[in-house]
Structure formats: C-alpha cells, structure tokens
C-alpha cells in the first residue's frame, strides 16, 4: 500500500474579479494575478517545500519528492502530494501569498487520500471535483471586508477603502485605489512581459506594443470610438477532458494523459491567437483592414488594436477595436478549429462579441459577451442529435448607445415582433454557425454574402436609402410587405444565401423563413459600421 494525497485547486468568482473594473490596466493585472495564483505561485510554493521547479513533474511514485504537478492551467491546478500533511502545509503557504499579493481572488481547495496501487485516481479526482469542490463553491460565504473606520476615501474601481493614489500618465488621470486595485496595477508589467514573450516571434515589438488603455486600440482618423469584447469558449471540453482520463490504463497513464491534454489545449488557444495577430499586423502594414464586413483605415502607429486578456486553455477573452470584433472572433474560431489536441478529435468553440462605446462599463460589456457565447452554445446543443460532434458558432450585439438588461431581454425588446398576439417573429438571424452547411442558412458565410451583396450588388450598391427602406419594411414582420417592396423597386428578389435546399429562394422572395428574418442583421451591421466611419 502506497498512500498519497491529491489536491485540487480551483477558483471562484474569477470573472467578477477580472472584469469588475472599467480600466483596462486593472483587467490586465487581475487576469495575470489569477494565472500566477494557480501557476507560478504554485511552483514557487512547491520549491519552498523541497520540490525544485525543474523536477515538479517527476513521477512521485519513484522520485522520492514531496509532490508532483499533474497540470496547472486555466485557473485550475491538480497536484499529487506525498502526504496530506504536506498538502495542507502547501495550501497554508499558497493561501497566505494570495491574501497578501492578490486580495480578492477566492481559492477553493480540496484534498483526498488515495492508495496509488489500489485506487483509481481518475475516480478519486472525479468524486473530489463533483463532491467537495462543488459543495465548497456553493457553500462559500461571500467576503464582507471592513469598509473602513471614520472618514475613508473610496477606491474608484472596487468601492473598497482607498490606500493610495495611482497616477497613470499625468496628474489629470490620477485616481484613488484600494489594496486590491494596487496589486492588480503592480501586476501589469509582469503581465505584459509574459504576453510579449508569447508573441516574440509573431511581430516586431520595437514597432508595436499591446495597448494598456482602450483609447489605444486604434481609432480611425475620424475618431471612431468603439471597442469589442470577445469571449470564446471551447465546446464540450470538460467532457472530453474527463473521457480522455477515463480511458487511462493506470494512474501513471492518467497523470500523463491529463498533462498532455491540458498542455495541448492551452497551446491550441495560444496558436489561434498568434494567427489572429499575424493577420492584424499584415493588415496594418498594408495600410488598411479589408474584411468581409468592410474596409477601413486603422490608426495603429504604436499599439496593436488588439489585446488578449484571458488565454489559458480553451477559455479566451480579448478586446479589440470595435470594427474588428466580429471578424476577429470568426477568424479566431477558424484558427482554433485547425489546432490538434491530445485526443486527436476536432476542436470547435463558440464566441460572443459585444461592441460598445470605448468608455462604457467593461464589466457590463463582458457579461453580455458571455451571455452571447452561451446563446451560440445553445444553437450547438439544439443540433446535438444530428451533429453529436458539434460545430463552431458565433453571436454578437452592437450597442450604439448603452446596454439595458440581459441579452434575452434586449432581443425580446428590440428584435422580436408579435403578430396578431399569437406568433412571435424574430428580426435577428443570430446566432450563426461558422461553417457553410447544406441544410442550414443561418451561417457566417450566408450573413457575409448578404452584406457583400448589399454593398456591391448591382441592385444595391450606393443605394443607402433603398437599403434603409427595406429595414423598415422588415420591421413590419409581414411577408406581403416584402413582396410589395420588391414590386415597388422592380426587384425579382432580395440577396440570395449560399444554402441550396430551396430555403434560399424562399428567403430571397419573402425575407423570412419560419418567422425568422434573414436580412435585418446584415442591414443593422452595415448601418453600424457606416456610423463608425462618419
């Protein structure tokens, strides 16, 4: 009998911690602190316990060391310890460091003893994750810090007692900060060095840098001032992770499988981001961005109009210039699909994009992007019976002013039309599947084809009033109104979709299919992008 202890480290409330501030610097620092708390600081703590960094993945059953890291990625860490006593001591040291250097991060830690020769490590960890970890997350009491005594100044970002003043570029940009915000800001330089190292071979960093402020995302000469927050998440990765480990022959094979899968997924996300940056740099060097939704100039003299914020594994969040958001999200998904991971199955993912005014609430915009990603995932789930392997999908929201309510509430108010108090007609064709499909018209290719026709087609080019008239007709949610519009403008049909099962013809004649409009999204996107150019 060989007794060991397995320790699972998870995080709780991380999205709120990272995106609670409207200042990009604090978001950058917060994301990096989460990465350090479940990565670098884990390694440093093990080093203090006698496990050198270069030996932390040596087999614990033969090395004689006190611990072995199984994996540390995406805010989760798994470690095998020689004994529970060592595991608890490790947790004590790590927790103290997090409290001192990253106040606001909530770690959730659980331990379990197991027999290396007699117990199935896969099952031990599964029980620990589904039992103790889930229970502790649900039962965790929210932190109620002492908000100061007597006369106390308040931090602009966290609303906690301020302890210092941060001066950004000049005295006019200074603001009060709490201990939590101060630690986030201190982490920014470390975060940038890590990002620069990751992209060292992708572009010349003597020419471009990643931005620290949303104002540096690359406004056009006419001062377009929108930013896009993109949140992407892999499809079914938790189940794939679990399945790959379940097939292990023994505990050593399980550890190796978990390590290989975790590493390959993390590399897949990073490689997809690198491909996106390569396209951005090439566009800047050519003097303009040419995409499926438009062509425009970018003022990117010193900073790239793009910055990854979260990039650990298949959970990716980045911010970019507003006009780039939808296209870069689609590009990221395509590049992510090209990557190969340890289980040799195709990768797919969903993305949500929220485009807002540059200085709009970052936390609010991120929440909407997360909801949009879930809407895209719901489309995948609806087709699970026919496509069990899933597919990539995308959804977005263009906020010309502000955001009020959840995305479902926004769409119910702005995109749903009740007809005769019975049927509900939907102006939005979103979410869309990324790739062309023989029996599905709601695709990225279909959407971009319609946009192109409206912009360049013989019957639509430079006829802005005509396109806007169609938009108002579509708002009526009446197929007869569409037919009258076609007749009035002497058109045989609206722009066609690439789908070939006969639905494209019906859409082109009526504008609607199964109470869902095929053209409103394209017109809205065109109008929004035109507004940014004015």
Order of alpha helices (4+ residues) and beta strands (2+ residues): beta-alpha-alpha-alpha-alpha-beta-beta-alpha-beta-alpha-alpha-beta-beta-alpha-alpha-beta-beta-alpha-alpha-beta-beta-beta-beta-beta-alpha-beta-alpha-beta-alpha-beta-beta-beta-alpha-alpha-alpha-alpha-beta-beta-alpha
